[in-house]
Amino acid sequence: MNETRAIDRLDTGPRFTDQDAIRLNRMFRGSETEDWLRAVVEGNLVGDIALVSSFGAESAALLHLVSRVDDSIPILFLDTGKHFSETLAYRDELTDLLGLNRIDLYPELSDLEKRDETGLRWSYDPDGCCELRKVRPLEKALARYDASLTGRKAFQSTTRANLPRFEVDTADAQGRMKINPLIDWDADRIASYFEEHDLPRHPLVERGFPSIGCSPCTRQVKPGEDPRAGRWSGWDKVECGIHKPGEEPFL
């Protein structure tokens, strides 16, 4: 008697599809941020999660929120070698204060030696600099996770105005879920959260830096400007490459 033998196949398809993101957005519509985030984490609805944080102007709000839900979640920090010294000090302060499981990521030395030996690539090719110092190290680190948490907020810029809570990361073919817990928080709500939980502010905020990236590519923001106007000022560039402008595949 001949029996049909099952063939083992390696599943190389994406982790998630747009339909999965739509389902999650509908499932938690109207839910309070900490409630739905806790449900996602404790229910293991998106697999292994990491939080990607710049330890920037408003980062403490999301870091505190996530630490309340699960302080074992890895916090990925891209140490580009170009940060303000204030950012590195703030990173260490928040790590100790919140008991964070922080993992520092670094660019490959061989990449820097080949493509940015002088360390000045930011001055003539900011996209290439971000690729070397942010995109590649993060892509490598995220390969082991099914989902990532970001600190993006709709009010920060017009390119983020219509982003949903859940979206599929289009940066590669892995189909990773990208989650934006604070996407519908405005500046007042964030400020209130800082006050309610007595969270320290990034020292550069009071000096006119509402959005803080690497020091060579970040300037102070003038009154009335978009909060991210100080990032890559003078360049036709609004994101580092980790996020794509106008990533709005669904609502």
N, C-alpha and C positions, 0 to 999 in steps of 0.2 A: 504494500500500500504506500503510495507516494504522498507525502505530506508537504504542503507548501511551507517553505522555510521563511520566517520573518527576516527581513533584511534590516540590519542596524544602520541607521543613518544619523549623522551628526547634524543637529539642528543649528544651522548657521543664520537663521532668520533674525530679525530685530527683536529686542526684548519687548518693546511696546510699539503700538501703532497709534495713529491719530484717534482712532475710535476708543482706545483705552483712556487717552487723555480726556476726551469728551465725556466719557462715562464718569470719570473721577470729578471733573468740573461740575457735572450735574448732581452727583451724589452729595457733594458738600456745599452746594449752593446755599448761601444764607447762613452758613455755620460760622461760629467764632473761630478765629485763627488758631488759638491754642487747642481748641476742641478737635478741629479736623486734622490738625497736624499730629496730635496725640493718637487719633484713630488710625491715621496712615502708618505711623511708626509702630504702635503696639499691635496693630492688625497685620503687619508685614505686607501691606497692600502693594508696595512697589519694590520689595526686595531690599538689598543692601544699599544704604544711603550714606552719602557724605555731604558735608556742607562746605562750599567754597566761599571763603571770606577774604576780603582785602584788608580787614581791620581798619576800615575807613571811617568817614564822618558819622554814619548812622549804624555801623556794623554791630555795636553793642546790643542793640534792641533784638536783632534776630539771634545773636549768640546767646543772649540771656534766655530768650524764649525756648530755643532748642535745648539748652542745658537743663531747663525745667522739665522738658519732655523726656530726654534721655541724654545724660551727660557723657555717654560712651560713644556717641556719634562722632566719627572723625571730622576734624575741622582742618581743611586743606588750605594752606597759606602759600602763595607763590612768592618766594623770596627772590626777586628779580635782580638784586644787587643794585637797584636804582631807587629804592624807597627813601622817603624822608626819614631821618633819624627819629623824628617824633612818632612816626608810624610804627617803627620797630619797638620803641619803648611802650607804646600803647598796646601793641600786640602782646607783649610780655605781661603787662599789667592786667589785661582782661583774661589772659590765660590763667593766671594765678587767682584772680578774683572769682572767676566762674568755674574753675576746675575743669578746663577744657582739655579734650583729647586732641591736641594740636599736632599736625604733621606738616612740617615745612618742606616745600618742593623747590628744587633748584634747576636752573638750566644746565644742559649737558656742557661740560667744559670743552669738549671737542667741537661742539657746534659754535661756541663763542670764539674759539681759536680760529676757526675757519671763516666765520662770517661777521664777527664783531671783535676783532683783535684789539682795536683801539678803544672799544667801549662807547663809540660815538655814533653808532648806527641810528640811534633815536633821532639824530639831528638832520638826517637826510632820507631815512627810510623807516618811519615809525611803525609801519605795518610789519616790516621785517624784524624789527627789534621786538615787537610784541610776540611775533611768531616764535622767536628763539627763546624768549624769557618767560612767556606765559602759556601760549597755546600748546606748544609741544610738551612741556613738563606736565601740564594739566591733563592733556589727552592720555599720556602714559599712565598717570596716577588713576584717572577715572575708569580705566579699562576694567578694573576689578569691582566696580560698583554698578548697580542697576539704576540708580537715580541720584540726582544731585540737587541740593537746596541752594538757592541764590538769594541775594539781598535786593534784587531789582524791585523798583517801585514805579508805578505809572506816572506819578507827578514829576519824576526826575527829568524827563525829556519827551518830546513828541514821538520819538521812535519807540518808546516803551508804553505809550498811552493805552494801547488796547491789548496788552499781553494778558493771558489767562493765568490762573493759579497753576494749572498743570499743562505742560506741553511736551512734545517729543523733541529731544535735542537733535537738531539737523546737522550738527557739526561733523558727524561721521555716520557710518552705517550701522552702528550698534543699536540704535533705537532706544537710547537711554531716556528715562523720564526726567524732565527738568521741572522743578517745583519752585514757585515764587510765593512764599508765604506772606510777604508784606506788599504784594503788588497793589492791593487796594487801600493801603495805609497812606494817609497824607502827612504833611510835615507836622501838623498840630498833634496828630495822634502819636507820632513817633516821639515828639518832644514830651508829651504827657507820659509816655511809657518810661522815658529816661528819668523823669522826675519821680514817678510812682515807685520805681525800683532803685532810685539813687545810683544811677549808672554814670560813670565818668565819661566826659566828652573827649573826643580826639582834640589834642591841644591846638591843632591848626584851624579848627572850626571858627573860633573867635577871631582869627586873623584873616577871615574872608575866603576860606576854602570849604565850600559846602560839599564838594566831591573831590576825593583825594586819590590820586594814582601815584605813579612814579614821579620823582621830583623834577626831572628835566622836562616832562610833558604835562605839568600841572601848574596853572597860575591862579591867582586870586580872581574871584568873580565880582564883576561890577554890579551895583544896584540895578535891579530890573532884568538882569541877564538870566538865561536858563541856568539852573543849578549845575549843569554839566558843561557850561560854556568854557570853563577853565581847563578842560581836558583836551589836549592836542590842539590848542588854540592856533588858528592860522592854517590848519590842515583840513582836508576834506575827509575827516575821520571822526566817528562818534563812539566807536566801541573798539576794544582791544583785539577782538577776534574770538574771544571765548563766547561772546554773544554776538549775533548778527543783527544789524539794524533792521527794524521792522519785522522781526520774527513773529508773525501773526498767522500761523497756518489755520487756526480755528479759534473760536471764542468759548 
